[in-house]
Amino acid sequence: MAKESFNWKGLFVNEDTDKEKNESPEPVIAKELENKFPDQQQQYFTENSLPNPFLTDILAVYEKGFESLNAQGFDFFELYKSVMAVGVTNPQSYKMAFTMGKTINPSLTKEFLVDKAKFYIAEIEKVHSKYDTDGKTKKSTLDTNISAQKQSLTKSITDLESKIAQLQQELATKKAELLKVGEGNREQYSEIQLKIEANNFAKNKILESINTVLTGVNQYL
C-alpha cells in the first residue's frame, strides 16, 4: 500500500511564486518491477480535443500523482500500466498482465486488484475534490472582485454622464444667452450706426455749403 497520499500542487497556484520557503517536497514512491511490462506513450490521456492550454499539464499532474501512490510489488497499478500499453479493449492484455502478476506475486487475486483500484480511485477523488474546491473558491473571489469593480465603474460612468448632461444644459443656456445678447442690442446698435451716418452726412452737407459760399467770396469779391 502507498506510504502516503499524494499532494499535488500547481493546478491553481503558480509554484514559482507561491511556494513556501520552508516547505519540503513530499517523497514520491518510485518502484520498479523485476519484470518490465510493455511501455509506450499513453495516447489515452494525452489526446487533447479541447482548446484548453492547461489540460496537458494537469493530466500529467494526475498521472504523476497516480504513480506516486504505487507501492512495491504487483498491484492494480502495474496491471493498469500493462493493459494501457497493450490495449484496454483486448481481453488478452488483461490475462497477460494478470499472469505476469502471478509470477511476481503468487497470491495475487482479482479481489485484491479490485480493492487496490478502489483505493486509487478514492485518493484521486480526494485530490480532485480539494482542488475543485480551491478552484471554485478562487473563481468565486474573482467573480466578487469583478462585480465590485463593475459596480464602481458603473457608478463613475453614471456620475460622469450626469455631469456631462448638466454641462450640456449649461452650454445650451449660454448659447441662448449669447443669441439674446445680439438680439437685445440690435435696435440700439442700429440707432447708433444711423446717428454716426447722419453725423457724417450733416458734416459733409454743411461743409459743402460753406465751401460753396467761400468759393463765391473768392471769386466775386
C-alpha positions in Angstrom: 0.0 0.0 0.0 1.2 3.5 -0.6 3.1 5.3 2.1 1.0 8.4 1.9 -1.5 10.2 -0.3 0.0 12.4 -2.9 -0.1 16.2 -2.5 -0.4 17.7 -6.0 0.4 21.4 -6.5 0.2 23.7 -9.4 -3.4 23.2 -10.5 -4.5 26.7 -9.4 -1.3 28.0 -7.8 2.0 29.0 -9.5 4.6 27.2 -7.6 7.4 29.6 -8.7 5.7 32.5 -6.9 3.5 30.9 -4.2 5.7 28.0 -2.9 6.6 28.4 0.8 10.3 28.8 1.5 10.4 26.2 4.3 8.2 23.7 2.6 10.0 20.5 1.5 8.5 18.3 -1.3 6.8 15.2 -0.2 8.5 12.0 -1.2 7.3 10.1 -4.3 7.5 6.4 -4.1 9.1 5.1 -7.3 9.1 1.4 -7.7 10.4 -0.9 -10.5 9.2 -4.3 -11.3 11.5 -7.3 -11.6 9.8 -8.0 -15.0 9.2 -5.0 -17.2 5.9 -4.6 -18.9 5.5 -3.1 -22.4 5.7 0.7 -22.2 4.6 3.2 -24.8 3.2 6.7 -25.0 -0.3 6.7 -23.4 -2.3 8.5 -26.1 -5.4 7.6 -24.0 -4.5 10.6 -21.7 -2.5 12.9 -24.0 -5.1 13.3 -26.8 -6.5 16.8 -26.4 -9.5 17.7 -28.4 -10.4 20.7 -26.2 -8.8 24.1 -26.7 -7.6 24.2 -23.1 -3.9 25.2 -22.7 -3.7 23.7 -19.2 -5.2 20.3 -19.9 -1.9 18.5 -20.9 -0.1 19.8 -17.8 -2.8 18.9 -15.4 -3.3 15.5 -16.9 0.5 15.0 -16.3 0.0 16.0 -12.7 -2.7 13.4 -12.2 -0.5 10.7 -13.9 2.4 11.6 -11.6 0.1 11.5 -8.6 -1.3 8.2 -9.6 2.2 6.8 -9.9 3.3 8.2 -6.6 0.7 6.1 -4.9 2.2 2.9 -6.2 3.7 0.6 -3.6 6.3 -2.3 -4.0 5.1 -5.4 -5.6 2.4 -6.1 -8.2 -1.0 -4.5 -7.7 -3.6 -2.7 -9.8 -1.1 0.0 -10.9 1.2 -2.5 -12.7 -1.8 -4.2 -14.3 -3.2 -0.8 -15.4 0.2 0.2 -17.0 0.4 -3.1 -18.9 -3.2 -3.1 -20.1 -2.9 0.6 -21.2 0.2 -0.3 -23.2 -1.2 -3.4 -24.8 -4.8 -2.4 -25.3 -7.7 -1.7 -22.9 -10.2 -3.4 -25.2 -8.2 -6.5 -25.7 -9.2 -9.3 -23.2 -5.8 -11.0 -23.7 -4.0 -7.9 -22.4 -5.8 -8.4 -19.0 -5.0 -12.1 -18.9 -1.3 -11.5 -19.9 -0.9 -8.8 -17.2 -2.6 -11.0 -14.6 -0.4 -14.0 -15.5 2.7 -11.8 -15.2 1.5 -10.5 -11.9 1.1 -14.0 -10.6 4.7 -14.8 -11.4 5.7 -11.8 -9.2 3.0 -12.3 -6.5 1.6 -15.9 -6.5 -1.1 -14.9 -4.0 -2.4 -12.2 -6.4 -6.2 -12.3 -6.8 -8.9 -10.4 -8.7 -10.4 -9.2 -5.4 -7.0 -7.7 -4.4 -6.8 -5.8 -7.7 -10.3 -4.5 -7.4 -9.6 -3.3 -3.8 -6.5 -1.5 -4.9 -8.3 0.1 -7.9 -10.9 1.4 -5.5 -8.1 2.8 -3.3 -6.5 4.6 -6.2 -9.9 6.0 -7.3 -10.7 7.2 -3.8 -7.3 9.0 -3.5 -7.7 10.6 -6.9 -11.2 11.7 -6.0 -9.9 13.3 -2.7 -7.3 15.3 -4.6 -9.8 16.3 -7.3 -12.3 17.4 -4.6 -9.6 19.5 -2.9 -8.5 21.4 -6.0 -12.0 21.6 -7.3 -13.0 23.4 -4.1 -9.9 25.6 -4.3 -10.6 26.5 -7.9 -14.2 27.3 -7.3 -13.2 29.4 -4.2 -10.7 31.4 -6.3 -13.3 31.8 -9.1 -15.9 33.0 -6.6 -13.5 35.5 -5.2 -12.6 36.7 -8.7 -16.3 37.0 -9.5 -16.8 39.1 -6.4 -13.9 41.4 -7.3 -15.1 41.8 -10.9 -18.6 42.6 -9.7 -17.2 45.2 -7.2 -15.1 46.8 -10.0 -18.0 46.8 -12.4 -20.3 48.5 -9.8 -17.6 51.1 -9.0 -17.0 51.8 -12.7 -20.8 51.9 -13.4 -21.3 54.5 -10.7 -18.4 56.6 -12.0 -19.8 56.4 -15.5 -23.3 57.4 -14.3 -21.8 60.3 -12.3 -19.8 61.5 -15.4 -22.9 61.1 -17.6 -24.8 63.2 -15.1 -22.1 65.9 -15.2 -22.0 65.8 -19.0 -25.8 66.3 -19.1 -25.5 69.2 -16.7 -22.7 70.8 -18.7 -24.7 70.3 -21.9 -27.6 72.0 -20.3 -25.4 74.9 -19.2 -23.9 75.1 -22.7 -27.3 75.4 -24.2 -28.3 78.1 -21.8 -25.1 80.1 -22.5 -25.7 79.8 -26.3 -29.3 81.0 -25.8 -28.0 84.0 -23.7 -25.5 84.7 -26.5 -28.3 84.9 -29.0 -30.3 87.2 -26.7 -27.3 89.5 -26.3 -27.2 90.1 -30.1 -31.0 90.4 -30.5 -31.4 92.6 -27.4 -28.9 95.2 -28.5 -29.6 95.1 -32.2 -32.0 98.1 -32.1 -29.6 100.2 -30.0 -26.7 99.2 -32.3 -28.8 100.2 -35.4 -29.7 103.5 -33.8 -26.1 104.3 -33.0 -25.0 103.4 -36.5 -27.6 105.6 -38.1 -26.6 108.5 -35.9 -23.0 108.1 -36.9 -24.0 108.1 -40.6 -26.2 111.1 -40.1 -23.4 112.9 -38.3 -21.1 112.3 -41.2 -23.7 113.3 -43.7 -24.6 116.5 -41.8 -20.9 117.5 -41.6 -20.3 116.9 -45.2 -23.5 118.8 -46.1 -22.7 121.9 -44.1 -19.1 121.9 -45.2 -20.2 121.6 -48.8 -22.4 124.7 -48.5 -19.8 126.6 -46.6 -17.2 125.8 -49.2 -19.6 126.9 -52.0 -20.0 130.3 -50.4 -16.3 130.5 -49.7 -15.6 129.9 -53.4 -18.1 132.7 -54.3 -16.4 135.1 -52.0 -13.0 134.4 -53.5 -14.4 134.6 -57.0 -16.8 137.5 -56.9 -15.4 139.9 -54.3 
